[in-house]
């Protein structure tokens, strides 16, 4: 994404260990954007971070290598560095991609790398070609503080560090645009707002005093310039000047500096030899450990086979457990269904008990009614026996009446003979006799229905007696 017409690019230029990281932390706190892929912080070197993009550092290293130098070289002159040849075309392509990358919505983007002191002409030329609005600021620190910080970090002698700082200062001065803001590191730590305020207003960015004070940590000042000069009789002139170089040469002659480098190189060689011996011992131990590992691997393979078999057995057991779990689930479902059925049966049983209780009550009622019927039956049997006795008496009366009837018939026969003797009497008596016969027939029919009824028998007897009296002469 091309943001050349929308964004301002700020180059933060300064020697290694000069305080450029602290300046970048302050700039970031006020809204300046930095690229992704920054170098990671390094304990006791730059705990807060370097604020350097790995891709920019890699490109600067490539530029210096193709130019025949390196960041730590004090030999090459600034005029000898030319990055305009065809050999740098692929570097220019990479630079275009880096400069045109999108770094968020902020108005200002910053690029920081101490190697910019050597490669800044290349980057400014690329910005001009791409039409990118740019500016630069330079960061400065007491040269002895820089040298001692380099000695602590990289083991460079003070004389070498001072020469390197002077070379970086000279080259940066030649490359920086005119009127580029100059930031003193020691003053920045003392008064961040006063030092950075003009630069931030020119970008333009809002000055956030609280953010600035929090970003600039005074503990970053490992070696203050005043302390550095107190430990050395050297009265230094302007960094990067011939006078400064002459003073460094007088205090730290090149031969002595090279001797210190040689001594440190030899010391490091001894250390490397010691490390090599330890490395050899370590290799022997490693070889021994390799044999042990081979044996262990063999044992591991054997155990692995057992483990595989165990896993297969476990898998089979898992399968069986899964089947058992399935069966268990089915059993649980069956149990639930049976419980539901039992509950339903329990309800039915309760209803059945209620019905049984109702039936028992009905049976008890029937028993009471049967008892009553039994009493009535007993009474009925008594009445039947009484009626049987009455029937027996009626039968006797019937037999008696039958005898009387027979007698009546005999009398009637006698009377018939008498009637035959007298026609007139016969006719009269015959009429009466017919009526008597009809009456007797009627009585016989009534007797057929009411056999054994004493009252009717007596009535019949009275009628018969009356008939006999009427028939008597």
C-alpha positions as CSV (number, residue, x, y, z in Angstrom):
1,X,0.0,0.0,0.0
2,X,1.5,3.4,-1.1
3,X,1.3,5.9,1.7
4,X,4.0,8.2,0.4
5,X,1.6,11.2,0.0
6,X,-0.1,10.6,3.4
7,X,2.7,9.9,5.9
8,X,5.8,11.6,7.2
9,X,8.9,9.5,7.8
10,X,11.4,10.3,10.6
11,X,14.9,8.8,10.6
12,X,16.4,8.5,14.1
13,X,20.1,8.7,13.6
14,X,22.8,8.0,16.2
15,X,25.8,5.9,17.2
16,X,25.4,2.5,18.9
17,X,24.8,3.0,22.7
18,X,24.1,6.7,22.2
19,X,20.5,6.7,23.5
20,X,18.5,6.3,20.3
21,X,16.3,3.6,21.9
22,X,15.3,5.9,24.7
23,X,14.4,8.6,22.1
24,X,12.3,6.1,20.2
25,X,10.4,5.0,23.4
26,X,9.6,8.7,24.0
27,X,8.5,9.2,20.4
28,X,6.3,6.1,20.5
29,X,4.6,7.4,23.7
30,X,3.6,10.6,21.7
31,X,2.1,8.7,18.7
32,X,5.0,7.9,16.4
33,X,4.5,4.5,14.7
34,X,7.2,1.9,14.3
35,X,7.2,-1.2,12.0
36,X,6.4,-4.7,13.0
37,X,9.1,-7.3,13.4
38,X,11.2,-5.3,15.8
39,X,14.3,-6.8,17.4
40,X,13.5,-8.4,20.7
41,X,14.6,-6.7,24.0
42,X,17.9,-8.0,25.4
43,X,18.5,-8.3,29.1
44,X,21.1,-5.8,30.5
45,X,21.7,-4.5,27.0
46,X,18.3,-3.0,26.0
47,X,15.7,-4.1,28.4
48,X,13.1,-1.8,26.9
49,X,13.8,-2.9,23.3
50,X,15.9,-1.7,20.4
51,X,13.0,-0.2,18.3
52,X,14.8,-1.6,15.2
53,X,13.0,-3.4,12.4
54,X,14.8,-6.7,11.6
55,X,14.2,-6.1,7.9
56,X,15.8,-2.6,8.0
57,X,18.8,-3.9,10.0
58,X,19.3,-6.8,7.6
59,X,19.2,-4.4,4.6
60,X,21.7,-2.1,6.2
61,X,24.0,-5.0,7.0
62,X,23.7,-6.1,3.3
63,X,24.5,-2.5,2.1
64,X,27.6,-2.3,4.3
65,X,28.8,-5.7,3.3
66,X,28.5,-5.0,-0.4
67,X,30.3,-1.7,0.1
68,X,33.2,-3.6,1.7
69,X,32.8,-2.5,5.3
70,X,30.9,-3.3,8.5
71,X,29.2,-1.5,11.3
72,X,32.3,-2.0,13.6
73,X,34.9,-0.9,11.0
74,X,37.0,2.2,11.7
75,X,39.0,2.1,8.5
76,X,36.7,3.2,5.6
77,X,36.2,6.9,5.0
78,X,32.7,8.3,4.5
79,X,33.5,9.3,0.9
80,X,34.2,5.7,0.0
81,X,30.6,4.5,0.7
82,X,28.6,4.7,-2.6
83,X,25.3,2.8,-2.8
84,X,24.2,4.0,-6.2
85,X,25.7,1.2,-8.4
86,X,23.9,-1.6,-10.2
87,X,25.1,-4.0,-7.5
88,X,22.6,-2.4,-5.1
89,X,19.5,-2.6,-7.4
90,X,17.9,-5.5,-5.4
91,X,18.6,-3.6,-2.2
92,X,16.7,-0.6,-3.7
93,X,13.8,-2.9,-4.5
94,X,13.7,-4.2,-0.9
95,X,13.9,-0.6,0.4
96,X,10.9,0.5,-1.8
97,X,8.8,-2.3,-0.3
98,X,9.8,-1.4,3.3
99,X,9.2,2.3,2.8
100,X,5.8,1.8,1.1
101,X,4.6,-0.6,3.8
102,X,1.5,0.4,5.8
103,X,2.2,1.0,9.5
104,X,-1.2,1.9,10.8
105,X,-3.2,5.2,10.9
106,X,-0.7,7.4,12.7
107,X,0.7,10.5,10.8
108,X,4.3,9.8,11.5
109,X,6.4,6.7,11.1
110,X,10.0,6.3,12.4
111,X,12.9,4.2,11.3
112,X,15.8,3.7,13.7
113,X,19.1,1.9,13.3
114,X,22.6,3.0,14.4
115,X,23.8,1.9,11.0
116,X,21.9,4.8,9.5
117,X,24.9,6.9,10.4
118,X,26.6,5.0,7.5
119,X,23.7,4.3,5.2
120,X,21.5,7.4,5.5
121,X,22.3,8.7,2.0
122,X,20.9,5.5,0.5
123,X,17.6,5.9,2.4
124,X,17.2,9.6,1.7
125,X,17.7,9.0,-2.0
126,X,15.0,6.3,-1.9
127,X,12.6,8.7,-0.2
128,X,13.2,11.3,-2.8
129,X,12.6,8.8,-5.6
130,X,9.3,7.7,-4.0
131,X,8.2,11.2,-3.1
132,X,8.1,10.4,0.7
133,X,8.0,13.4,3.0
134,X,10.9,12.8,5.5
135,X,13.0,14.4,8.1
136,X,15.8,13.2,10.5
137,X,17.0,13.8,14.0
138,X,20.3,12.9,15.5
139,X,21.0,11.6,19.0
140,X,24.3,12.4,20.9
141,X,25.9,11.1,24.1
142,X,29.2,11.7,25.8
143,X,31.7,9.7,23.7
144,X,33.3,8.1,26.8
145,X,29.8,6.9,27.9
146,X,29.3,5.4,24.4
147,X,32.8,3.8,24.5
148,X,32.3,2.3,27.9
149,X,28.9,0.9,27.0
150,X,30.4,-0.7,23.9
151,X,33.2,-2.1,26.0
152,X,30.6,-3.6,28.4
153,X,28.4,-5.0,25.6
154,X,30.9,-6.0,22.9
155,X,34.3,-6.0,24.7
156,X,35.7,-3.2,22.5
157,X,38.6,-1.2,24.1
158,X,37.8,2.4,25.0
159,X,40.2,3.7,22.3
160,X,38.4,1.6,19.7
161,X,35.0,2.7,20.9
162,X,36.0,6.3,20.8
163,X,37.4,6.0,17.2
164,X,34.2,4.2,16.1
165,X,32.0,6.9,17.7
166,X,34.0,9.7,16.0
167,X,33.7,7.9,12.6
168,X,29.9,7.5,13.1
169,X,29.6,11.2,14.1
170,X,31.6,12.3,11.0
171,X,29.6,10.2,8.5
172,X,26.2,11.2,10.1
173,X,27.1,14.9,9.9
174,X,27.7,14.6,6.2
175,X,24.4,12.7,5.5
176,X,21.9,14.5,7.8
177,X,19.7,17.2,6.2
178,X,20.5,20.7,7.2
179,X,18.8,22.0,10.4
180,X,18.0,18.4,11.6
181,X,17.1,18.5,15.3
182,X,20.0,17.4,17.6
183,X,19.0,15.5,20.8
184,X,21.4,15.2,23.8
185,X,20.8,12.0,25.6
186,X,21.8,13.2,29.1
187,X,19.6,16.3,28.7
188,X,16.7,14.1,27.5
189,X,16.8,12.1,30.7
190,X,16.8,15.3,32.8
191,X,14.0,17.1,30.9
192,X,12.2,15.0,28.2
193,X,9.6,17.7,27.4
194,X,12.1,20.5,26.9
195,X,14.4,18.4,24.7
196,X,11.8,16.6,22.5
197,X,9.1,19.4,22.5
198,X,10.5,21.3,19.4
199,X,10.8,18.1,17.4
200,X,7.3,16.9,18.3
201,X,5.8,20.2,17.4
202,X,7.6,20.3,14.0
203,X,6.3,16.8,13.0
204,X,3.6,17.8,14.2
205,X,2.6,15.7,17.2
206,X,1.0,16.5,20.5
207,X,3.4,16.7,23.5
208,X,2.2,14.4,26.2
209,X,4.3,15.2,29.2
210,X,3.1,12.3,31.4
211,X,3.7,9.8,28.6
212,X,7.1,11.3,27.9
213,X,8.1,11.1,31.6
214,X,7.0,7.5,31.8
215,X,8.8,6.5,28.6
216,X,12.2,8.0,29.5
217,X,13.7,6.0,32.2
218,X,16.7,7.6,33.9
219,X,18.1,4.1,34.7
220,X,19.0,3.7,31.1
221,X,21.9,6.0,31.7
222,X,24.5,3.3,32.5
223,X,27.6,5.6,32.2
224,X,27.0,9.4,32.6
225,X,29.4,11.6,30.7
226,X,30.5,13.4,33.9
227,X,31.4,10.0,35.5
228,X,33.3,9.0,32.4
229,X,35.4,12.1,32.3
230,X,36.2,11.8,36.0
231,X,37.8,8.4,35.4
232,X,39.9,9.7,32.5
233,X,42.4,12.6,32.2
234,X,41.3,13.0,28.5
235,X,39.9,16.4,27.6
236,X,37.9,15.7,24.5
237,X,37.2,18.1,21.7
238,X,34.2,18.0,19.4
239,X,33.3,14.5,18.5
240,X,34.1,13.7,14.9
241,X,36.7,16.5,14.6
242,X,40.4,16.1,13.8
243,X,41.2,17.5,17.3
244,X,39.1,14.8,18.9
245,X,40.8,12.1,16.8
246,X,44.2,13.5,17.8
247,X,43.3,13.5,21.5
248,X,42.1,9.9,21.2
249,X,45.3,8.9,19.4
250,X,47.3,10.6,22.1
251,X,45.4,9.0,25.0
252,X,44.8,5.7,23.4
253,X,47.4,5.1,20.7
254,X,46.4,2.8,17.9
255,X,49.2,0.3,18.8
256,X,48.0,0.1,22.4
257,X,44.4,-0.2,21.3
258,X,45.4,-3.0,18.9
259,X,47.4,-4.6,21.7
260,X,44.4,-4.5,24.0
261,X,42.3,-6.0,21.2
262,X,45.0,-8.7,20.8
263,X,45.1,-9.3,24.5
264,X,41.4,-9.7,24.7
265,X,41.5,-11.8,21.5
266,X,44.0,-14.1,23.1
267,X,42.1,-14.2,26.3
268,X,39.0,-15.1,24.4
269,X,41.1,-17.6,22.6
270,X,42.1,-19.2,25.9
271,X,38.5,-19.0,26.9
272,X,37.5,-20.6,23.6
273,X,40.2,-23.3,24.2
274,X,38.8,-23.9,27.6
275,X,35.4,-24.0,26.2
276,X,36.7,-26.3,23.5
277,X,38.1,-28.7,26.1
278,X,34.9,-28.6,27.9
279,X,33.2,-29.1,24.6
280,X,35.3,-32.2,23.9
281,X,34.5,-33.5,27.4
282,X,30.9,-32.7,26.6
283,X,31.1,-34.6,23.3
284,X,32.5,-37.6,25.1
285,X,29.8,-37.4,27.6
286,X,27.3,-36.9,24.8
287,X,28.7,-40.0,23.0
288,X,28.4,-42.0,26.3
289,X,24.9,-40.6,26.6
290,X,24.2,-41.6,23.0
291,X,25.2,-45.2,23.8
292,X,23.0,-45.0,26.9
293,X,20.3,-43.5,24.7
294,X,20.7,-46.3,22.2
295,X,20.3,-48.9,24.9
296,X,17.4,-46.8,26.3
297,X,15.9,-46.7,22.8
298,X,16.2,-50.4,22.5
299,X,14.5,-50.8,25.9
300,X,12.0,-48.1,24.8
301,X,11.3,-50.1,21.6
302,X,10.7,-53.2,23.7
303,X,8.5,-51.3,26.1
304,X,6.9,-49.7,23.1
305,X,6.0,-53.1,21.8
306,X,4.6,-54.0,25.2
307,X,2.9,-50.7,25.3
308,X,1.3,-51.3,21.9
309,X,0.1,-54.7,23.0
310,X,-1.2,-53.1,26.2
311,X,-2.9,-50.4,24.1
312,X,-4.4,-53.0,22.0
313,X,-5.6,-54.9,25.1
314,X,-6.8,-51.6,26.5
315,X,-8.6,-50.9,23.2
316,X,-10.3,-54.3,23.4
317,X,-11.2,-53.7,27.0
318,X,-12.5,-50.2,26.1
319,X,-14.6,-51.9,23.4
320,X,-15.9,-54.4,26.0
321,X,-16.5,-51.6,28.4
322,X,-18.3,-49.7,25.7
323,X,-20.5,-52.8,25.1
324,X,-21.0,-53.2,28.8
325,X,-21.8,-49.5,29.0
326,X,-24.3,-50.0,26.2
327,X,-25.8,-53.0,28.0
328,X,-25.8,-51.1,31.2
329,X,-27.7,-48.2,29.5
330,X,-30.2,-50.7,28.1
331,X,-30.5,-52.3,31.5
332,X,-31.1,-48.8,33.0
333,X,-33.7,-48.1,30.4
334,X,-35.4,-51.5,31.1
335,X,-35.2,-50.7,34.8
336,X,-36.8,-47.4,34.2
337,X,-39.5,-49.0,32.1
338,X,-40.0,-51.7,34.7
339,X,-40.1,-49.1,37.4
340,X,-42.7,-47.2,35.4
341,X,-44.6,-50.5,34.9
342,X,-44.3,-51.3,38.7
343,X,-45.5,-47.8,39.4
344,X,-48.5,-48.4,37.1
345,X,-49.0,-51.8,38.6
346,X,-48.8,-50.2,42.1
347,X,-51.5,-47.7,41.1
348,X,-53.6,-50.6,39.6
349,X,-52.9,-52.6,42.8
350,X,-54.1,-49.7,44.9
351,X,-57.2,-49.3,42.8
352,X,-57.7,-53.1,43.1
353,X,-57.3,-53.0,46.8
354,X,-59.9,-50.2,46.9
355,X,-62.2,-52.3,44.7
356,X,-61.6,-55.3,46.9
357,X,-62.4,-53.3,50.0
358,X,-65.5,-52.1,48.2
359,X,-66.4,-55.7,47.3
360,X,-65.6,-56.8,50.9
361,X,-68.0,-54.2,52.1
362,X,-70.6,-55.4,49.6
363,X,-70.0,-59.0,50.7
364,X,-70.4,-57.9,54.3
365,X,-73.6,-56.2,53.3
366,X,-74.6,-59.4,51.4
367,X,-73.8,-61.4,54.6
368,X,-76.0,-59.1,56.6
369,X,-78.7,-59.5,54.1
370,X,-78.3,-63.3,53.9
371,X,-78.5,-63.4,57.7
372,X,-81.7,-61.4,57.5
373,X,-82.9,-63.7,54.7
374,X,-81.9,-66.7,56.8
375,X,-84.0,-65.4,59.6
376,X,-86.9,-64.8,57.2
377,X,-86.3,-68.3,55.8
378,X,-86.5,-69.8,59.2
379,X,-89.7,-67.9,59.8
380,X,-90.9,-69.0,56.4
381,X,-90.1,-72.6,57.2
382,X,-92.1,-72.2,60.5
383,X,-95.0,-70.8,58.5
384,X,-94.6,-73.6,55.9
385,X,-94.7,-76.2,58.7
386,X,-97.7,-74.4,60.1
387,X,-99.3,-74.4,56.7
388,X,-98.5,-78.1,56.3
389,X,-100.3,-78.7,59.6
390,X,-103.2,-76.7,58.4
391,X,-103.2,-78.6,55.0
392,X,-103.1,-81.9,57.0
393,X,-106.1,-80.7,58.9
394,X,-107.8,-79.5,55.7
395,X,-107.2,-83.0,54.2
396,X,-108.9,-84.6,57.2
397,X,-111.7,-82.1,56.8
398,X,-111.8,-82.9,53.1
399,X,-112.0,-86.6,53.8
400,X,-114.8,-85.9,56.2
401,X,-116.6,-83.7,53.7
402,X,-116.0,-86.4,51.1
403,X,-117.8,-88.9,53.4
404,X,-120.6,-86.4,53.9
405,X,-120.8,-85.9,50.2
406,X,-121.0,-89.6,49.7
407,X,-123.8,-89.7,52.2
408,X,-125.5,-86.8,50.4
409,X,-125.3,-88.7,47.2
410,X,-126.9,-91.7,48.8
411,X,-129.6,-89.5,50.2
412,X,-130.0,-87.9,46.9
413,X,-130.4,-91.4,45.3
414,X,-133.1,-92.2,47.9
415,X,-134.7,-89.0,47.1
416,X,-134.5,-89.7,43.4
417,X,-136.4,-93.0,44.0
418,X,-138.9,-91.1,46.0
419,X,-139.2,-88.5,43.2
420,X,-139.7,-91.2,40.7
421,X,-142.7,-92.2,42.7
422,X,-144.3,-88.8,42.5
423,X,-143.9,-87.1,39.1
424,X,-145.2,-83.8,40.3
425,X,-143.0,-83.9,43.3
426,X,-140.3,-85.2,41.1
427,X,-140.5,-82.4,38.7
428,X,-140.5,-79.9,41.6
429,X,-137.8,-81.7,43.5
430,X,-136.0,-82.4,40.1
431,X,-135.8,-78.7,39.5
432,X,-134.5,-78.3,42.9
433,X,-132.3,-81.2,42.5
434,X,-130.8,-79.8,39.3
435,X,-130.1,-76.6,41.0
436,X,-128.6,-78.6,43.9
437,X,-126.5,-80.6,41.5
438,X,-125.4,-77.4,39.8
439,X,-124.6,-76.0,43.1
440,X,-122.8,-79.1,44.2
441,X,-120.9,-79.0,40.9
442,X,-120.0,-75.5,41.5
443,X,-118.9,-76.4,45.0
444,X,-116.8,-79.3,43.6
445,X,-115.1,-76.9,41.3
446,X,-114.4,-74.5,44.1
447,X,-113.1,-77.4,46.2
448,X,-110.7,-78.3,43.5
449,X,-109.0,-74.8,43.9
450,X,-109.4,-74.4,47.6
451,X,-108.7,-77.9,48.8
452,X,-108.0,-78.0,52.5
453,X,-109.6,-74.5,53.2
454,X,-111.6,-75.2,56.4
455,X,-114.0,-72.3,56.0
456,X,-115.2,-73.4,52.5
457,X,-115.6,-77.0,53.8
458,X,-117.8,-75.8,56.6
459,X,-119.8,-73.6,54.2
460,X,-120.2,-76.6,51.9
461,X,-121.3,-78.7,54.9
462,X,-123.9,-76.1,55.9
463,X,-125.2,-75.9,52.4
464,X,-125.4,-79.6,52.2
465,X,-127.2,-79.8,55.5
466,X,-129.6,-77.1,54.4
467,X,-130.2,-79.1,51.2
468,X,-130.8,-82.2,53.1
469,X,-133.3,-80.5,55.3
470,X,-135.1,-79.1,52.3
471,X,-135.1,-82.6,50.7
472,X,-136.4,-84.3,53.9
473,X,-140.2,-85.0,53.8
